[in-house]
């Protein structure tokens, strides 16, 4: 409608009542009092007796919009209360069975064996054979396995799903691998909507999930599911030499924060493997190479791991207490810093909203021209968009810090199992080390102390 309005194709906008036009009082006033006048469009709300041409009901228009906004807010609050109660009591917030399940006569989830066999095959290929999601999608297509959407008949006429019902997307495979419901658990509050005025749905931290165990039959064993999550988290990348890079998705450039690329060279029947900063290699960051050979990096990391194993072997209980205390202290500092930045962003957003309201009032009193008002509103909207993006990134940082804390228990378990090691291999390294930061420097200048047990500074 707005596109047609700007093209001059609209002369009159008629709605049943003001609530049908909008429930955000600021934006409703903006369009009815400014935009429609700017494009010489008549606005009529039938049941509220509003007509912008005759002036009927225009004096009380802001109050009508404010009450409609309040009503939407009140309904949202009541619905949220119901959802919270249901989610906290173990009820499924999404009652529609996922792929692999169906409902019985009592509306309880039971296993759909035909679908469940495909789910088991997906996990087997991913965990046992270490195949990637694209390989699995191709495998299912080659074996003529119908996709979840086509199987349920949830397809549009003439769509790709109708023409190729056996075509699986990598996103669908990833979603299946990430579903804890396949272990027999109900997991609520994975996502959250911050406000009834926003359509954005944000993912919650794992600590905020409500998990209810054994609520329905399991298709996948929990151990296999956790192995799949670990592999998903690492996202192992194979080189053209077929074997995985040892420090794949672990080694990062300390200066620009980008991942380190593995490079291999063959010189006179001898091969040399080394890591360089991907930002430097792709010339997308003003950074240096941070060159370090795989042999040297392995030696430095192995020394740190051996030192940790030695410390834990003497008194594991005291070691765990000391490391946990250090980790929690570091996390608390990080969370405090992020929280401070969030408060600044929130304050700036509030200031911009207040500025918008002031602009609107100035426009109503003809204190500023339409051109100036439009320019300032566009600048305000741009700044708000940038701040909202920054706020979203800060939320992601908090989730990552909390995830790191949750990994500490797995780290201690891995230490107990491993014991002593003489050389590094992919599995041991990825069980113990979350991240290696590589500084620019030569020899001993690259070495930095360990500041957290899951992160090595090299």
RAWOQUI-V36006 format. One record per backbone hydrogen bond with DSSP energy under -1.0 kcal/mol. NH is the residue of the N-H (numbers start at 0). CO is the residue of the C=O. E is the energy in kcal/mol with one decimal. If there is no record, write none. Layout:
nh = {NH NH}
co = {CO CO}
e = {E E}
//
This chain:
nh = {4 5 6 7 8 12 14 19 21 27 28 29 30 31 32 33 34 35 37 38 39 40 41 43 44 45 46 48 49 50 51 54 57 63 64 65 66 67 68 69 70 71 72 73 74 75 76 77 78 79 80 81 82 83 84 85 86 87 88 90 100 101 103 106 109 111 115 116 118 119 120 121 122 123 124 125 126 127 128 130 135 136 137 138 139 140 141 142 143 144 146 150 151 153 154 158 162 163 166 172 173 174 175 176 177 178 181 182 183 184 185 187 191 197 201 203 207 208 209 211 214 215 218 219 224 225 226 227 228 229 230 231 232 233 234 238 241 242 244 247 249 250 251 252 253 256 259 260 262 264 266 269 271 273 274 275 276 277 280 281 283 284 286 291 293 296 297 298 299 300 301 302 303 304 305 306 307 308 309 310 311 312 313 314 318 319 320 321 322 323 324 325 326 327 328 329 330 331 332 333 334 335 336 337 338 339 340 341 342 343 344 345 346 347 348 349 350 351 352 353 354 355 356 357 358 359 360 361 362 363 364 365 366 372 373 374 375 376 377 378 379 380 381 382 383 384 385 386 387 388 389 390 391 392 393 394 395 396 397 398 399 400 401 402 403 404 405 406 407 410 411 412 413 414 415 416 417 418 428 429 430 431 432 433 434 435 436 437 444 445 446 447 454 455 457}
co = {0 1 2 4 3 41 43 16 17 23 24 25 26 27 28 29 29 30 33 34 36 35 10 12 49 14 15 45 44 55 42 50 54 59 60 61 62 63 64 65 66 67 68 69 70 71 72 73 74 75 76 77 78 79 80 81 82 83 84 85 97 109 107 103 101 99 111 112 114 115 116 117 118 119 120 121 122 123 123 124 131 132 133 134 135 136 137 138 140 139 164 146 147 148 152 155 158 159 163 168 169 170 171 172 173 175 178 179 180 179 211 209 201 194 191 189 204 205 187 185 183 183 181 181 220 221 222 223 224 225 226 227 228 229 230 242 238 240 236 244 246 246 435 257 437 252 250 275 273 271 269 266 264 262 291 260 288 258 276 277 278 278 284 274 272 292 293 294 295 296 297 298 299 300 301 302 303 304 305 306 307 308 309 310 314 315 316 317 318 319 320 321 322 323 324 325 326 327 328 329 330 331 332 333 334 335 336 337 338 339 340 341 342 343 344 345 346 347 348 349 350 351 352 353 354 355 356 357 358 359 360 362 361 368 369 370 371 372 373 374 375 376 377 378 379 380 381 382 383 384 385 386 387 388 389 390 391 392 393 394 395 396 397 398 399 400 401 402 404 406 407 408 409 410 411 412 413 414 424 425 426 427 428 453 453 249 455 251 441 442 443 456 451 434 436}
e = {-2.4 -2.3 -1.3 -1.2 -2.7 -3.0 -2.6 -1.2 -1.8 -2.9 -2.1 -1.9 -2.2 -2.6 -2.6 -1.3 -1.9 -2.7 -2.6 -1.9 -1.1 -3.3 -2.6 -2.8 -1.9 -2.3 -2.8 -1.4 -2.2 -2.4 -2.3 -1.8 -1.3 -2.1 -2.4 -2.1 -2.3 -2.2 -2.1 -2.4 -2.3 -2.1 -2.3 -2.4 -2.6 -2.4 -2.2 -2.0 -2.5 -2.4 -1.8 -1.9 -2.4 -2.6 -2.2 -2.5 -2.9 -2.4 -1.2 -2.2 -2.1 -2.4 -2.2 -1.9 -3.0 -2.4 -3.1 -2.1 -1.7 -2.6 -1.9 -2.1 -2.1 -2.4 -2.5 -2.1 -3.0 -1.4 -1.5 -2.6 -2.2 -2.4 -2.2 -2.5 -2.6 -1.9 -2.6 -1.7 -1.4 -2.7 -2.9 -2.7 -2.1 -2.2 -1.5 -1.8 -1.9 -3.0 -1.8 -1.7 -2.5 -2.2 -2.0 -2.2 -1.3 -1.0 -1.2 -2.1 -1.7 -1.0 -2.7 -2.9 -2.6 -1.3 -2.7 -3.3 -1.8 -1.1 -2.2 -2.9 -2.3 -1.2 -2.1 -2.8 -2.1 -2.6 -1.9 -2.2 -2.1 -2.1 -2.2 -2.6 -2.3 -1.7 -2.5 -1.2 -1.9 -1.1 -1.2 -1.6 -2.1 -1.9 -3.2 -3.4 -2.3 -1.6 -2.4 -3.4 -3.4 -2.4 -4.0 -1.3 -2.6 -2.5 -3.1 -2.1 -2.6 -2.2 -2.5 -2.5 -1.7 -1.5 -1.8 -1.6 -2.4 -2.5 -2.5 -2.2 -2.4 -2.4 -2.7 -2.1 -1.7 -2.5 -2.8 -1.9 -2.2 -2.8 -2.1 -2.2 -2.5 -1.9 -1.2 -1.1 -2.3 -2.6 -2.0 -2.5 -2.6 -2.6 -2.2 -2.1 -3.0 -2.7 -2.0 -2.5 -2.6 -2.5 -1.9 -2.2 -3.1 -2.2 -2.3 -2.6 -2.6 -2.2 -1.9 -2.4 -2.3 -1.7 -2.1 -2.9 -2.3 -2.2 -2.3 -2.3 -2.5 -2.2 -2.2 -2.3 -2.3 -2.3 -2.1 -2.1 -2.4 -2.4 -2.2 -2.7 -2.3 -2.2 -1.9 -1.4 -3.2 -2.5 -2.8 -2.2 -2.6 -2.5 -2.1 -2.1 -2.4 -2.6 -2.1 -2.3 -2.4 -2.3 -2.1 -2.4 -2.5 -1.9 -2.1 -2.5 -2.2 -2.2 -2.0 -2.0 -1.9 -1.8 -2.0 -1.9 -2.1 -2.2 -2.3 -2.3 -2.1 -1.7 -1.9 -1.3 -1.3 -1.8 -2.0 -2.0 -2.4 -2.0 -1.8 -1.7 -2.3 -1.7 -2.4 -2.4 -1.2 -1.8 -2.7 -2.6 -1.3 -3.0 -2.5 -3.1 -2.1 -1.8 -1.1 -1.3 -1.6 -3.0 -3.4}
//
